[in-house]
């Protein structure tokens, strides 16, 4: 994660990806064991970060860098009755460099900031759909190249939404995650381009399947 700040036109925003972060989290757990309670805490923070999604002027949804979740919301969901237990668990997440936390004044909820696993993400200023408010969001200036070495495999292009509880407002993705297959010969040819790099080969094969789906959809439209 470069951590840089930039102001980009909305059309160039490529938001943080939920499934990418989940997959990377479990890969990270292989070398950084965490208790079930701590894992649940991290997942809840991902959930509420996604719930806090902000809408751009073009109607697209994006993950805010900072978000708030009251202790009174987290504790019952985690089965924690003692506030000190929650504070201790939060400290563990901070020590593991998976989150930062800024206390607020009085009894108001503090501000969380997840540390994305996707190191290509940076912060950008986004103007809200309504009003003049500007929010810092996670974004990539360009899509990650399929040829690049990546610590995770991204097979999900769903972006942030309001919990996906409002399905009418969620982005429509034709045949979501049901991409057509390419031939074994095509797969072998792609793998030959990335010797010893299974992740890059996987991403390239996935990109080829996506391209095949686009071509099929174009044919459906014209026929």
N, C-alpha and C positions, 0 to 999 in steps of 0.2 A: 504494500500500500504506500503510495507516494506521499499522501497527506497534504498535497498541494491544494491551493484554492484557485478557482478560476471561474469566470463568468462565461457561459456558453449559451448559444441560442437553443431553445427547447428542442428543436428538431435533431440536435446532435447529442442529446442525453441518452445514455445507455445505462439503465438503473442497475443497482445491486440485485442479484438473483437469489431468491430464497433457497431453491434446491441446491444450488452451487455451494452456498454457505453450509447447509446441512451435511452434504456429502463431505465437504472439507473438514467439518467439525469432527465427524466420526473417524476420518483418516488421522486427524490430529490426536484424537483420544488414544490411538494405538501407542503413542509415545508419551502422552500426558494423561494418565489415568485420573478420572474424577469420580466422586461419589454420585450415586443416582440422584440425590437431592440437588447437587451442584449442576448436573446435566439438565435436570428439569428446570432449574433456575435460568440457565442459559437459553433453553428453548422458549420459556415464557417471555424473556426479554426480546427474542427474535419475533415472537408473536405480536408483542405490543409495539415494537418498532415498525413492523409491517402495518399494524392497525393505525398507526399515526401517519400513514402515507399522505402526502400532499399532492394536490392536483395542479398541473401546469396550465398555462394559457391555452395550449393545444389539446387539453383534455387528458393527457397521459398522467399516470400516477408514479410517484417517486418516493424513495425511502429518505426520511429526514435523518440528518446526522445525529441530532440530539432529540430525546424524547423523555417523557415523564411517566412513571408508574408509581402510585402510592404504595407504601408498605402494606396498608390495609387491604389492598387488592391482591398483592403477591402472597401474603402469608396464608390465607385460607386455601388458595390454589396449590400451594406447596405443602400444605399440611403442617405448617409451622405456627405454633401458638406463642412462642417467646420471641419478641422483637430482637433480642440479642443474638438469637440463632440466625435470623435473617441477615443481620449486620455482619456476622462472622462469615456467612456464606458469600455475601457480597465481597468481603475482603479477599476471599480466596479467588474469586473471579478476577478481581483487580490484580492480585499477585500473579495470576496466570496470564495477565495481559490480554484478557478476552473482553474487558469492559473498563470504562472509566466512569467515575461518578462524581458529581458536583452537588454538594449539599445546598439546600435552599434555606431561607430564613424561616424561623419559627417552626411550625409543624407541617409546612407545605412540602409536597413531593419534590425530591431532588431530581437532577438531570442525569440520565444515563447516556452513554455513547458506546455502542458496540464497536469492537475492533474487527473489521472484516477480514476474512481469510483471503479474499481476492485482493492481491497486492497491486492490481492495476487500477483500483478505485482511488479516487480523490474527491475533494469537496468542491462543490460549485454552488453559486447563488442562483436560486430559482424564484421567479416571481409567481405568486399564487394566481389561480384562475380568476379570483375575484379580489378586489382591493389592491393595495400597494405593498402588502407585506412580502418580505423576502426571506426565504428559508434556505439554510445550508442543506444540501442533499448529497448523497453518494452517487457518483457517476464515473463513467469512463469516457474519455474524449473520442475514442474510436472503439469499435468492437474488437474483442480479443482475437488475434489471428489464429486460424486453426493450425498453423505451422508452429506456433510457439509452444514451449514446454510449460505445462501447467500442473500444479499440485493436485488438481481435482478434475473430475469429468463433469461437464455441464450438459445435461440432457433436457433441461427444462427452461423454456423461454417465457414462462409466465412472470410478469413483473408485479410490483406492489399493487395492492388494492385494499379497500376497506374490508379486511378480513375475508374477502370473497363471500361475505354473508349476503351482499347485494349482488346476486349473480347477473342481474340485468345490466349492472354497471361494469361488470368484469369484461376485460378484453376478449373478443371472440377470436379463437385460434382454430382454424379448420383442422379436423383430425388430430387433435392435440396428442403428441407423443405416439402417434400411430403412423410412422413414416414408412414409405415403401422400401423394400429391400433392394440392394444392388447385387449384382452377380458376384460369385466367389472370385471370378477372374478380376473383376473391378476392384474388389477388396484387396486381393493380392498385389495388384499394381499400385494401389495407394500405400500399402504397408511397405512396399519396396522403396518408397520415397522417404520413409522415416525409419531406417534400421535402428533397432534398439530403443526406440521411443514409442511405447505403446499408447501413451496418452495422446500424443500428437497424431498418431495414426488413427486412433479412435475418433478424435475430433474431425479429422479430414474425411473419414468414412461417413460420419454423421452429417457433415456439410454436404457431401455428395447425395445422401438420401434426402436431405431437405431440398436440394436443387431438383431432384427427381420429382418430389412432391409438387413443387412450384410448376414444373412443366406439365404435370398431370392436371393441375387445377386450371392452367391456361387452356388446355385442350377441352376441359369440361365447359369453360365459359364460351368458347368459340363454337362448340357443337350443339 
